Amino acid sequence: MNASSDRMSDACIAQGAVDAIQKLAPGFVPVIALTLGSGCGDVANAIEDAITIDYSSIPGFPISSVQGHAGQLILGKLGGINVVGLKGRVHYYEGNPRAMVIPVYAAKLLGAKTIFITNAAGSLREEMGPGALVPPPPPSPRNPKLDTRNPDFSTLTPYPRWHSPTT
């Protein structure tokens, strides 16, 4: 399979997932998607008017083998904004490096315009306590002749400096 056929297959699978989700939550259109990684699953408890759907009920959604990863899609409102939460995800090391493609693609097809991707990260800096926002560093220039595996992120808008753990 090549990249183009992967995308076509992903589109079909994601559309099947969206059809199943829309049957359970007709008319719901999220604005924001949230991947609720390790340590962030409790954010789901703050989602109001929540509709919770197990990944196992959604065609094409992966099932995590990691203890504590709920594997649930949560639709509802957070701060008055329609959100879709992906509570628990499948990790690269579980054997399918593309496992989260379908859930993220489905969130977009449902209507999400923005996605926040979270995870658990540690730090040796004392001022970076539990729950601290630690964004990735700005994209660095790459040499396309040497780095053929990673996309060119040089055109992305960097994160706001006030979120930076270094300022």
ABEGO torsion letter per residue (X at the ends): XBAAAAAAAAAAAAAAAAAAAAAABBGBBBABBBBBBBGAAAAAAABBGBBBBBAAABBGBBBBABBGBAGBBBBEBBGGBBBBBBBEBBBAAAGBAAAAAAAAAAAAAAGBABBBBBBBBBBABAABBBGBBBBBBBBBBBBAAABAABBBAAABBBBBAAABAAX
